[in-house]
Structures are given as structure tokens and as C-alpha cells.
């Protein structure tokens, strides 16, 4: 069982005396599902479309992502690949529970956000959070290519708990001051904003072109780094390699039946 930090109005306490929201992450790491138990009047915010089930005691309200800033909501949607709207789930009629799943097949982990300790997050990694956690986009620059060639990343700030998903399992590394870790961009999920980072080529130009790695990111401590074990680009390339011939053959046969023979192709294999 996992426990999550929430606002001060929670009536449950841990042995240490701090207030917690009860939750459970099931079926981890391959098919993770987040189940949150809410006390009366407790609230959790989740990505649009993430809800799987909920108790009848739960009320749902849809709103734009950032309550106070239309521009921040638009930036996060257009540049960060997150939805413009989120759903607020409130236990209005008594205690209840809500279940959430992300789109990727993989794990979910809870991360703490507090003053002086924010996070830099891969786009589309957001699942849910407590109400005082805020997402914004941060310009990276054209040459950086962080998180798999994306020009934007999500900056997480505020105070509360954030639930993050990954493609595959999540590998956690703690970096001390002066320590660094070089990570393939497509495997990088998140890191503390106390870390510094530099995006660079994998080896020399020949290694970058032929080595299959492309750009990598060197993350320098102090801070925490979270890595996903699967690479979505490699997975789609592998899947297309398996399906390409069958898809093209089926499409060509359909075209021939309509008298449109020849000249049809889905393009080259990867």
C-alpha cells in the first residue's frame, strides 16, 4: 500500500504525524492501475480520459488545466502533449475511490513536489496529482532535443503529490553532487529540477548515425532521475517491421479489387 501527501484538511495521519491520502498501485510494472481512496471532500486531479472506474459517491468536474492561467493551459496542451482539460474528482457524498490508468503500457509511480523541489517531466507522462501541483512548459531550444526530439518539456511545481507513468518499468537513480548519468533521450522520464542537464550526440557523428542511439542527455546531480525501460520509438519501429508486408499486401489486394492496380506503397521499412 502506498500513501500520498495531500492538503492539510485530510483527517488521517501516519505514525509520523503528517497527513496522507491512501492509494494503491496495482498490476505494476507492466499494466499499472492507480486506485485512490478519498475521504469526504478530498480531491484529486487527473488527466482527461484516465479514469477507469469510480464510486458513486465521487463527483466529477471538468476544468481547464491551470485554473488561473488560460495561457499556461494552452501552452501545456499545444506544446506539452497534455490535454487542455483535466477532471477533478471530489468525494462529495462520502468516502469513495477512483481508478486511473495511463495510455502507455507500463508502470506508475508517485513523486513528491514541494517548494524548492520541482520536477522536469517527459510530455504525456502525467497521470494525476493533488490540487496544488502545477504543470507548465519550458522552452528547451531547437538543438536540445530532450525527451526524444521534443522542443518542449513539462515543468512541475507547487506542493503535493504527482503520479507519473512510463512505457515499461521505471528505473530510479539518486545522483549526489558531482555525479552524472548519461541517458538515451527516449528512455528519460523525469528528473528533479535541482539537476542540470546537457543534451549531446552519442559518441561521434558515426556513432550517432549508425549506433542507434541518436541524442543522449547527461543529467548531473544532485537530484533524482527516473528512466523507463522501454523505448517507444524502437517499439514502433519493431512493430512496423512485423506488420509492414502484411499491411501493404492487404492494401494492394484491396486496391486491385477496385481496379487500381500498381503504384501502391506504404513506404520503406525502418
N, C-alpha and C positions, 0 to 999 in steps of 0.2 A: 504494500500500500504506500502511495506517495502522498505528501501533504504540501499544500501550496500557500504561499503568502497572500493575504488579501488585506482589505482595508480594516480599520480599527473596529468596525461595527460587528465583526464576527463574534459570536458568543463562545466558541470553542477555543481552548488553549492547549498547547503542547506542554510536556513536562518542563520545558524551558521558559514557559510563560508567554510566548508570542502567539499571535492569532493565525490560524491556518484554515484553508479551505480543503476539504477532503476530496481526493481524486484518485483514480486508478488508471494505469495504462495497461491495457490488455493486449494479448497476442503479439507482443513485441519479440523480436525486432522486425519481422517480415510484414505483418499485417496489423500494425498498431492501431488501437482504438482508444481514445481518451474518454473516460467517463468521469464527470464532475458531479459531486453531490453538493447541492446548495441548501443552506439553511434559509429560513424565511427572510425575504427581502435581499438576499445575496444576489449578485450579478456577475455574469461572465460574458465577455465579448468574443465572437468567433467569426471567422471568415465566412462570407456568403457561400452557401452550398455545402458547408462542412457537417451540418447536423445530420445524424443518423436516426436518433430517437430521443424522446424526452417524456417526462412525466406530465400528466395533465395539469399539475399544479404550476407548471412553468408558463410564463407569459413571454412572448417574443415581440421585440420592437426593432424594426429596420431603420437604420440611420446612415448618414454619410460617415466615412471612416473617422475623420477628425471633426469633432463637434464644433470647435471654434474657428476652423480654417477650411474654407472651400478649396483654396489653392493647394494646401497640403494634401487634401483628399484627392484632388485631380492629379497632382504630381505622383502620388503613390500608385494611383491606378494606371496612368499612362506610361510612367517610366519604371515603375517597380513591379509591374505584372500582378498586382493585387487588385481585388475588386474595389469599386468605388464605394459600395455599401457594405456594412457589416451588420450582424444581428446581435442584439443584446438579449440575453436570457435571464429573466428575473423570477425568483421563487416567490410569486405574489400570493398564492393560495395555500402556502405551507411548504415544508421541505420537499425537495424533488431532485431529480437527476437528469443530466443531459449527456448524450454520447456524440462524439465528433470523430471524423476520420479525414485525413488529407487525401489529395488526389494521387500522389506518388505511392508506390508500393514500398513501404519501409517503416522506419521507426519514428516515434515521437518522444521528445524529452522536455522536461520543464527547466526553464532558466530564470534566474533571478535578475530583475532590473531594479536599480536604486540610484539615488543621487550620486554622481561620480563614478558610476559603474553601468554604462550602457553597453550596447552590442551593435556590431555591424553584421547584417543578415543577408543571406542569399535571397534574391527575389523568389517569390512563391513558397518560401519556407514557413510563412506564418500560418498557424492554425487557430490559436485562441490566446486570450490574455485577460488579466484583470483590468478594471476600467481605467486605471491611472497609468497604463502603459501606452506610449505613443509611437507611431511609425512615421518616418519621413524619408525622403530620398536625398541622396547626397551625390553630387557630381564627382565622377572619377577622372574624367579626362579621356579623350579618344584613345590614347595609346595604352591605357592601363589594362583594359580587357578583363577586369576582375569578374569572378564568378561566371566563367565561360563566355567571354566576349561581350557581356552586358556592359552598357555605358553607365548604368546606374545601379546603386545598391541601396538597401534599406538601412536607415539609422534608427535604432530603438532607444528610447529614453523614457524617463518617468520613474515610477515607483510601483512595483508589483511583480507579477509572475507572467512569463511568456512561454507559450508552448510552440515548439519548433518541430517541423517534420523534415525527413530526409529520404532520399532514394537509396534504400538499403539500410544497414545498421549505421549507428553513429559512433565514431571513434573519438574519444576525448583526450586532449593533451594539455597539460599545465606547463606553461613556459615561465621560467624565472627571469629576472632582469638579465639581459645579455644573451639569453638563449633564443634560438630561432628554429623555425621549421619550414621546409620548402614543400609546398602542396600543389598538386595539379589543380588548375582552376575549376574544373568540373567536379572535383571532389570536395571543394571547400564549402561548408555550410554557414559557419558563423565564427566570429571571434570577438573578444572584449574590445571596447573602444580604447582601452589602455594600451593595446598593442599598436605597433607601427607595422606597415607593410610596404612591400615593393614588388611590383609585377615585372617579370623578366622572361627572356627566352629560355627554353630548356636546352642548356648546353650552348653549342654554337648554332649557326644557321642550318647546317646539315642535320644536326640532331633535332632542331625544331621542325624541319620539313619532313624528315624521314623517321624520326623516333616515335611518332605517335603521341607526343605529349603536348606540343604547341607551347603555350604560355604557362608559367607556373608563378605562384605567389610565395614570396618569403615573408613569413609573419614573425615579428620579433617581439619578445616579451618585455615586460611582464603581462600575463593575462592567460585566458583560457581559449583554446582553439577546438572547433568541432568539425569533424570530417565525415562525409558519407562514404560508405564502402563501395557503392555502385556509381557508375558514370553514365548519365543519361544519353550523352552523345554516342558513346561506344555501344550502348544497348540498342539505340535506334538503328545504328549502322549494322549491327549484327542481325537485328530483326529484318531489316530491308534486304540483307544478303540472302536470308532464308526465303523471303516472300517475293522477291523481285521477279523471278522467272515465272512463277505461278500467276502473279497479278498481271504481268504483261501478256502471258499466253491467254488467260481468260478474257482480257480486254480485247486482244486481237481477234479471238474467235467471235466475240460479240459484235465487233465491227464488221467482220466478214459476213456475218449473217445479215447485216443491214446493207451489204453491197459496198462497204467502204474498205476494200482490201488494201493492205500495204501502207507503209508510211507511218505506222503507229508505234510509238515507243514511250515508256515512262522514264527514259533517260538511262544514264550509265549506273552501274553498280558502284557502291562506295569501295 
